[in-house]
Amino acid sequence: MRLEILTPETKVFDGEVSSVTFPGVDGLFQVLNGHAPLMSLLR
């Protein structure tokens, strides 16, 4: 899957990944290819 990480100033990352782990407010969560849409707060 393609991942883009953006800040207000610039694009930090743009590339293909197999999974991504994010620091959520309730703990870490991993997103895999084909995941269901979700919205979450990040730490």
N, C-alpha and C positions, 0 to 999 in steps of 0.2 A: 504494500500500500504506500501511497505517497504521503509524506509528512512535511508540512510547512510550519516553521516557528517564526512568528513575527513579533517585533516590538514596535512601538510608535515611530521609532527612528529608522529601522532597517529590517531586512530579512536575515535571521540568524542561521536558519537551516532550511534546505529544500532538497529532499531526496527520497529514495525508496528505503523502507524499513520493513522488518517482518513483525515487529511488535514495539509498543511504546509503554513505558511505565511512568505514571504521573503521581505527584504527591498531593493527594486529595485531603480535604479537611478531616475526613474520618479515617485516613490511612492511605497507603499506596494502592493504586489500581492499575491494571494492565489492559491495554487495548490491542486486540489482535485483528488481523485482516478479516473482513466480513462482519465486523461487530455491528450491533444495533446502535442506532443514534442515541446519544446521551448528552446531558448537560450536567456539569459538576463544578463546584468551587474548588480552586486549587490553593494550596498553601503558598 
